[in-house]
Amino acid sequence: MVSLDKIYRRERNKILAWVRSKVSDPEEAEDLLQESFLIAVAELDSNGSIEYLLAYIYAVLRNKVGDWYRKKKTRKYLVPELENEFDIEKAIPAQGAGPEREFYQKLVLEELSLAIAELPAEQKSVFIANVLEGKTFRKISEETGIPEGTLSARKAYAKEFLSKRLKALRSLFLEEF
């Protein structure tokens, strides 16, 4: 039987290429590969042997990739709310459908996520509660004790900051074409 170490050294690039064909993010692909080998190590420690080690690793990877896609789907609930709030379609170059457009959509949403993380805490909490969670200013005011006008102003500042980031991203897209 071939050792896990030998399989890792011999098959790593081939296995990683397979994972990358399923998962677009290279870092995520590498993480999934590492997690799968750790699971194989744990299984070897508890059972002593795995008859078809390479097949076992691929089976674990298939499960890990499936988990990754399910996790990714749960993150997508943010997209419609952000698209409605910022009219994201205007930020994306008019290239039609296809992988390039998907790339730009992903880039815009990632940029928005990073920008949301950079907001001051008061603005971020109001923006998330109102836009992403769908709470009214009245409801947020009742929960926090902050006047509705203050909440509205904080959201406006947040939206202004995020809109500037989108505008800067749009100008980068235009430079590319």
Rosetta constraint file for C-alpha pairs under 8 A:
AtomPair CA 1 CA 51 HARMONIC 7.74 0.50
AtomPair CA 2 CA 6 HARMONIC 6.61 0.50
AtomPair CA 2 CA 7 HARMONIC 6.88 0.50
AtomPair CA 2 CA 53 HARMONIC 7.88 0.50
AtomPair CA 3 CA 7 HARMONIC 6.36 0.50
AtomPair CA 4 CA 8 HARMONIC 6.03 0.50
AtomPair CA 4 CA 41 HARMONIC 7.64 0.50
AtomPair CA 4 CA 53 HARMONIC 7.41 0.50
AtomPair CA 5 CA 9 HARMONIC 6.26 0.50
AtomPair CA 6 CA 10 HARMONIC 5.90 0.50
AtomPair CA 7 CA 11 HARMONIC 5.45 0.50
AtomPair CA 7 CA 12 HARMONIC 7.32 0.50
AtomPair CA 7 CA 54 HARMONIC 7.15 0.50
AtomPair CA 8 CA 12 HARMONIC 5.05 0.50
AtomPair CA 11 CA 15 HARMONIC 5.98 0.50
AtomPair CA 12 CA 16 HARMONIC 5.89 0.50
AtomPair CA 13 CA 17 HARMONIC 6.03 0.50
AtomPair CA 14 CA 18 HARMONIC 6.36 0.50
AtomPair CA 15 CA 19 HARMONIC 6.32 0.50
AtomPair CA 15 CA 33 HARMONIC 7.71 0.50
AtomPair CA 15 CA 58 HARMONIC 7.86 0.50
AtomPair CA 16 CA 20 HARMONIC 6.05 0.50
AtomPair CA 16 CA 29 HARMONIC 6.86 0.50
AtomPair CA 16 CA 30 HARMONIC 6.86 0.50
AtomPair CA 16 CA 33 HARMONIC 6.63 0.50
AtomPair CA 17 CA 21 HARMONIC 6.19 0.50
AtomPair CA 18 CA 22 HARMONIC 6.77 0.50
AtomPair CA 19 CA 23 HARMONIC 5.99 0.50
AtomPair CA 19 CA 29 HARMONIC 5.65 0.50
AtomPair CA 19 CA 32 HARMONIC 7.84 0.50
AtomPair CA 19 CA 33 HARMONIC 7.40 0.50
AtomPair CA 19 CA 61 HARMONIC 7.61 0.50
AtomPair CA 19 CA 65 HARMONIC 7.64 0.50
AtomPair CA 20 CA 24 HARMONIC 5.92 0.50
AtomPair CA 20 CA 25 HARMONIC 7.27 0.50
AtomPair CA 20 CA 26 HARMONIC 6.35 0.50
AtomPair CA 20 CA 29 HARMONIC 5.57 0.50
AtomPair CA 22 CA 65 HARMONIC 7.26 0.50
AtomPair CA 23 CA 28 HARMONIC 7.15 0.50
AtomPair CA 23 CA 29 HARMONIC 5.93 0.50
AtomPair CA 23 CA 65 HARMONIC 7.28 0.50
AtomPair CA 24 CA 28 HARMONIC 8.00 0.50
AtomPair CA 24 CA 29 HARMONIC 7.58 0.50
AtomPair CA 25 CA 29 HARMONIC 6.21 0.50
AtomPair CA 26 CA 30 HARMONIC 6.20 0.50
AtomPair CA 27 CA 31 HARMONIC 6.17 0.50
AtomPair CA 28 CA 32 HARMONIC 6.11 0.50
AtomPair CA 29 CA 33 HARMONIC 6.22 0.50
AtomPair CA 30 CA 34 HARMONIC 6.23 0.50
AtomPair CA 31 CA 35 HARMONIC 6.09 0.50
AtomPair CA 32 CA 36 HARMONIC 6.11 0.50
AtomPair CA 32 CA 61 HARMONIC 6.93 0.50
AtomPair CA 32 CA 64 HARMONIC 6.41 0.50
AtomPair CA 32 CA 65 HARMONIC 7.28 0.50
AtomPair CA 33 CA 37 HARMONIC 6.41 0.50
AtomPair CA 33 CA 61 HARMONIC 6.88 0.50
AtomPair CA 34 CA 38 HARMONIC 6.22 0.50
AtomPair CA 35 CA 39 HARMONIC 6.24 0.50
AtomPair CA 36 CA 40 HARMONIC 6.30 0.50
AtomPair CA 36 CA 57 HARMONIC 6.29 0.50
AtomPair CA 36 CA 60 HARMONIC 5.79 0.50
AtomPair CA 36 CA 61 HARMONIC 5.79 0.50
AtomPair CA 36 CA 64 HARMONIC 7.39 0.50
AtomPair CA 37 CA 41 HARMONIC 6.16 0.50
AtomPair CA 37 CA 57 HARMONIC 6.78 0.50
AtomPair CA 38 CA 42 HARMONIC 6.19 0.50
AtomPair CA 39 CA 43 HARMONIC 6.11 0.50
AtomPair CA 39 CA 60 HARMONIC 7.76 0.50
AtomPair CA 40 CA 44 HARMONIC 6.10 0.50
AtomPair CA 40 CA 53 HARMONIC 7.99 0.50
AtomPair CA 40 CA 56 HARMONIC 7.63 0.50
AtomPair CA 40 CA 57 HARMONIC 6.61 0.50
AtomPair CA 41 CA 45 HARMONIC 6.13 0.50
AtomPair CA 42 CA 46 HARMONIC 6.26 0.50
AtomPair CA 43 CA 47 HARMONIC 5.91 0.50
AtomPair CA 43 CA 48 HARMONIC 7.55 0.50
AtomPair CA 43 CA 49 HARMONIC 7.79 0.50
AtomPair CA 43 CA 50 HARMONIC 7.77 0.50
AtomPair CA 44 CA 48 HARMONIC 4.77 0.50
AtomPair CA 44 CA 49 HARMONIC 5.19 0.50
AtomPair CA 44 CA 50 HARMONIC 6.55 0.50
AtomPair CA 45 CA 49 HARMONIC 7.98 0.50
AtomPair CA 50 CA 56 HARMONIC 7.58 0.50
AtomPair CA 52 CA 56 HARMONIC 6.09 0.50
AtomPair CA 53 CA 57 HARMONIC 6.24 0.50
AtomPair CA 54 CA 58 HARMONIC 6.34 0.50
AtomPair CA 55 CA 59 HARMONIC 6.17 0.50
AtomPair CA 56 CA 60 HARMONIC 6.21 0.50
AtomPair CA 57 CA 61 HARMONIC 6.09 0.50
AtomPair CA 58 CA 62 HARMONIC 6.08 0.50
AtomPair CA 59 CA 63 HARMONIC 6.40 0.50
AtomPair CA 60 CA 64 HARMONIC 6.13 0.50
AtomPair CA 61 CA 65 HARMONIC 5.98 0.50
AtomPair CA 62 CA 66 HARMONIC 6.19 0.50
AtomPair CA 63 CA 67 HARMONIC 6.17 0.50
AtomPair CA 64 CA 68 HARMONIC 6.10 0.50
AtomPair CA 65 CA 69 HARMONIC 6.28 0.50
AtomPair CA 66 CA 70 HARMONIC 6.30 0.50
AtomPair CA 67 CA 71 HARMONIC 6.09 0.50
AtomPair CA 68 CA 72 HARMONIC 6.04 0.50
AtomPair CA 69 CA 73 HARMONIC 6.15 0.50
AtomPair CA 70 CA 74 HARMONIC 6.52 0.50
AtomPair CA 71 CA 75 HARMONIC 6.69 0.50
AtomPair CA 72 CA 76 HARMONIC 6.66 0.50
AtomPair CA 73 CA 77 HARMONIC 7.52 0.50
AtomPair CA 77 CA 81 HARMONIC 7.84 0.50
AtomPair CA 78 CA 82 HARMONIC 6.37 0.50
AtomPair CA 78 CA 132 HARMONIC 6.24 0.50
AtomPair CA 79 CA 83 HARMONIC 5.98 0.50
AtomPair CA 79 CA 109 HARMONIC 7.44 0.50
AtomPair CA 80 CA 84 HARMONIC 6.05 0.50
AtomPair CA 81 CA 85 HARMONIC 6.18 0.50
AtomPair CA 81 CA 131 HARMONIC 6.29 0.50
AtomPair CA 81 CA 132 HARMONIC 5.92 0.50
AtomPair CA 82 CA 86 HARMONIC 6.07 0.50
AtomPair CA 82 CA 87 HARMONIC 7.85 0.50
AtomPair CA 82 CA 88 HARMONIC 7.57 0.50
AtomPair CA 82 CA 131 HARMONIC 7.39 0.50
AtomPair CA 82 CA 132 HARMONIC 7.44 0.50
AtomPair CA 83 CA 87 HARMONIC 5.15 0.50
AtomPair CA 83 CA 88 HARMONIC 5.07 0.50
AtomPair CA 83 CA 89 HARMONIC 7.56 0.50
AtomPair CA 84 CA 88 HARMONIC 7.67 0.50
AtomPair CA 85 CA 131 HARMONIC 7.38 0.50
AtomPair CA 86 CA 163 HARMONIC 7.21 0.50
AtomPair CA 87 CA 91 HARMONIC 7.59 0.50
AtomPair CA 88 CA 92 HARMONIC 6.82 0.50
AtomPair CA 88 CA 105 HARMONIC 7.92 0.50
AtomPair CA 88 CA 108 HARMONIC 7.56 0.50
AtomPair CA 91 CA 108 HARMONIC 7.55 0.50
AtomPair CA 91 CA 166 HARMONIC 6.53 0.50
AtomPair CA 91 CA 167 HARMONIC 7.10 0.50
AtomPair CA 91 CA 169 HARMONIC 7.47 0.50
AtomPair CA 91 CA 170 HARMONIC 5.23 0.50
AtomPair CA 92 CA 101 HARMONIC 7.44 0.50
AtomPair CA 92 CA 104 HARMONIC 6.17 0.50
AtomPair CA 92 CA 105 HARMONIC 6.74 0.50
AtomPair CA 92 CA 108 HARMONIC 7.68 0.50
AtomPair CA 92 CA 170 HARMONIC 6.80 0.50
AtomPair CA 92 CA 173 HARMONIC 7.62 0.50
AtomPair CA 93 CA 101 HARMONIC 7.73 0.50
AtomPair CA 93 CA 104 HARMONIC 7.85 0.50
AtomPair CA 93 CA 170 HARMONIC 7.75 0.50
AtomPair CA 93 CA 173 HARMONIC 6.72 0.50
AtomPair CA 93 CA 174 HARMONIC 7.44 0.50
AtomPair CA 95 CA 100 HARMONIC 7.62 0.50
AtomPair CA 95 CA 101 HARMONIC 6.41 0.50
AtomPair CA 96 CA 101 HARMONIC 6.83 0.50
AtomPair CA 97 CA 101 HARMONIC 5.77 0.50
AtomPair CA 97 CA 102 HARMONIC 7.64 0.50
AtomPair CA 98 CA 102 HARMONIC 6.37 0.50
AtomPair CA 99 CA 103 HARMONIC 6.04 0.50
AtomPair CA 100 CA 104 HARMONIC 6.38 0.50
AtomPair CA 101 CA 105 HARMONIC 6.16 0.50
AtomPair CA 102 CA 106 HARMONIC 6.10 0.50
AtomPair CA 103 CA 107 HARMONIC 6.10 0.50
AtomPair CA 104 CA 108 HARMONIC 6.09 0.50
AtomPair CA 105 CA 109 HARMONIC 6.23 0.50
AtomPair CA 106 CA 110 HARMONIC 6.04 0.50
AtomPair CA 107 CA 111 HARMONIC 6.07 0.50
AtomPair CA 108 CA 112 HARMONIC 6.16 0.50
AtomPair CA 108 CA 166 HARMONIC 7.24 0.50
AtomPair CA 108 CA 169 HARMONIC 7.51 0.50
AtomPair CA 109 CA 113 HARMONIC 6.11 0.50
AtomPair CA 110 CA 114 HARMONIC 6.20 0.50
AtomPair CA 111 CA 115 HARMONIC 6.07 0.50
AtomPair CA 111 CA 165 HARMONIC 7.67 0.50
AtomPair CA 111 CA 166 HARMONIC 7.73 0.50
AtomPair CA 112 CA 116 HARMONIC 6.00 0.50
AtomPair CA 112 CA 162 HARMONIC 6.71 0.50
AtomPair CA 112 CA 165 HARMONIC 7.55 0.50
AtomPair CA 112 CA 166 HARMONIC 7.38 0.50
AtomPair CA 113 CA 117 HARMONIC 6.30 0.50
AtomPair CA 114 CA 118 HARMONIC 6.47 0.50
AtomPair CA 115 CA 119 HARMONIC 6.58 0.50
AtomPair CA 115 CA 162 HARMONIC 6.26 0.50
AtomPair CA 115 CA 165 HARMONIC 7.17 0.50
AtomPair CA 116 CA 124 HARMONIC 6.39 0.50
AtomPair CA 116 CA 162 HARMONIC 7.17 0.50
AtomPair CA 117 CA 124 HARMONIC 7.33 0.50
AtomPair CA 119 CA 123 HARMONIC 6.15 0.50
AtomPair CA 119 CA 124 HARMONIC 5.34 0.50
AtomPair CA 119 CA 158 HARMONIC 6.72 0.50
AtomPair CA 120 CA 124 HARMONIC 6.00 0.50
AtomPair CA 121 CA 125 HARMONIC 6.03 0.50
AtomPair CA 122 CA 126 HARMONIC 6.39 0.50
AtomPair CA 122 CA 154 HARMONIC 6.98 0.50
AtomPair CA 123 CA 127 HARMONIC 6.01 0.50
AtomPair CA 123 CA 154 HARMONIC 4.96 0.50
AtomPair CA 123 CA 155 HARMONIC 5.86 0.50
AtomPair CA 123 CA 157 HARMONIC 7.16 0.50
AtomPair CA 123 CA 158 HARMONIC 5.56 0.50
AtomPair CA 124 CA 128 HARMONIC 6.03 0.50
AtomPair CA 124 CA 155 HARMONIC 7.99 0.50
AtomPair CA 124 CA 158 HARMONIC 6.99 0.50
AtomPair CA 125 CA 129 HARMONIC 6.01 0.50
AtomPair CA 126 CA 130 HARMONIC 5.93 0.50
AtomPair CA 126 CA 140 HARMONIC 7.68 0.50
AtomPair CA 126 CA 151 HARMONIC 6.36 0.50
AtomPair CA 126 CA 154 HARMONIC 6.84 0.50
AtomPair CA 126 CA 155 HARMONIC 5.98 0.50
AtomPair CA 127 CA 131 HARMONIC 5.62 0.50
AtomPair CA 127 CA 132 HARMONIC 7.30 0.50
AtomPair CA 127 CA 154 HARMONIC 7.85 0.50
AtomPair CA 127 CA 155 HARMONIC 5.35 0.50
AtomPair CA 127 CA 158 HARMONIC 6.78 0.50
AtomPair CA 127 CA 159 HARMONIC 7.87 0.50
AtomPair CA 128 CA 132 HARMONIC 4.93 0.50
AtomPair CA 128 CA 133 HARMONIC 6.22 0.50
AtomPair CA 129 CA 133 HARMONIC 4.88 0.50
AtomPair CA 129 CA 134 HARMONIC 6.34 0.50
AtomPair CA 129 CA 135 HARMONIC 5.60 0.50
AtomPair CA 129 CA 140 HARMONIC 7.26 0.50
AtomPair CA 130 CA 134 HARMONIC 4.91 0.50
AtomPair CA 130 CA 135 HARMONIC 4.67 0.50
AtomPair CA 130 CA 136 HARMONIC 5.93 0.50
AtomPair CA 130 CA 137 HARMONIC 6.91 0.50
AtomPair CA 130 CA 140 HARMONIC 7.83 0.50
AtomPair CA 131 CA 135 HARMONIC 7.37 0.50
AtomPair CA 135 CA 139 HARMONIC 6.15 0.50
AtomPair CA 135 CA 140 HARMONIC 6.52 0.50
AtomPair CA 136 CA 140 HARMONIC 6.28 0.50
AtomPair CA 137 CA 141 HARMONIC 5.87 0.50
AtomPair CA 137 CA 148 HARMONIC 5.49 0.50
AtomPair CA 137 CA 151 HARMONIC 6.56 0.50
AtomPair CA 137 CA 152 HARMONIC 7.04 0.50
AtomPair CA 138 CA 142 HARMONIC 6.17 0.50
AtomPair CA 138 CA 148 HARMONIC 6.14 0.50
AtomPair CA 139 CA 143 HARMONIC 6.26 0.50
AtomPair CA 140 CA 144 HARMONIC 6.02 0.50
AtomPair CA 140 CA 145 HARMONIC 7.94 0.50
AtomPair CA 140 CA 146 HARMONIC 7.82 0.50
AtomPair CA 140 CA 148 HARMONIC 7.90 0.50
AtomPair CA 141 CA 145 HARMONIC 5.10 0.50
AtomPair CA 141 CA 146 HARMONIC 5.02 0.50
AtomPair CA 141 CA 147 HARMONIC 5.74 0.50
AtomPair CA 141 CA 148 HARMONIC 5.73 0.50
AtomPair CA 141 CA 151 HARMONIC 7.49 0.50
AtomPair CA 142 CA 146 HARMONIC 7.65 0.50
AtomPair CA 146 CA 150 HARMONIC 6.76 0.50
AtomPair CA 146 CA 151 HARMONIC 6.85 0.50
AtomPair CA 147 CA 151 HARMONIC 6.46 0.50
AtomPair CA 148 CA 152 HARMONIC 6.09 0.50
AtomPair CA 149 CA 153 HARMONIC 6.18 0.50
AtomPair CA 150 CA 154 HARMONIC 6.18 0.50
AtomPair CA 151 CA 155 HARMONIC 6.23 0.50
AtomPair CA 152 CA 156 HARMONIC 6.18 0.50
AtomPair CA 153 CA 157 HARMONIC 6.27 0.50
AtomPair CA 154 CA 158 HARMONIC 6.19 0.50
AtomPair CA 155 CA 159 HARMONIC 6.00 0.50
AtomPair CA 156 CA 160 HARMONIC 6.07 0.50
AtomPair CA 157 CA 161 HARMONIC 6.25 0.50
AtomPair CA 158 CA 162 HARMONIC 6.18 0.50
AtomPair CA 159 CA 163 HARMONIC 5.89 0.50
AtomPair CA 160 CA 164 HARMONIC 6.24 0.50
AtomPair CA 161 CA 165 HARMONIC 6.50 0.50
AtomPair CA 162 CA 166 HARMONIC 6.33 0.50
AtomPair CA 163 CA 167 HARMONIC 6.10 0.50
AtomPair CA 164 CA 168 HARMONIC 6.16 0.50
AtomPair CA 165 CA 169 HARMONIC 6.22 0.50
AtomPair CA 166 CA 170 HARMONIC 6.11 0.50
AtomPair CA 167 CA 171 HARMONIC 6.32 0.50
AtomPair CA 168 CA 172 HARMONIC 6.46 0.50
AtomPair CA 169 CA 173 HARMONIC 6.42 0.50
AtomPair CA 170 CA 174 HARMONIC 6.32 0.50
AtomPair CA 171 CA 175 HARMONIC 6.28 0.50
AtomPair CA 172 CA 176 HARMONIC 6.52 0.50
AtomPair CA 173 CA 177 HARMONIC 6.89 0.50
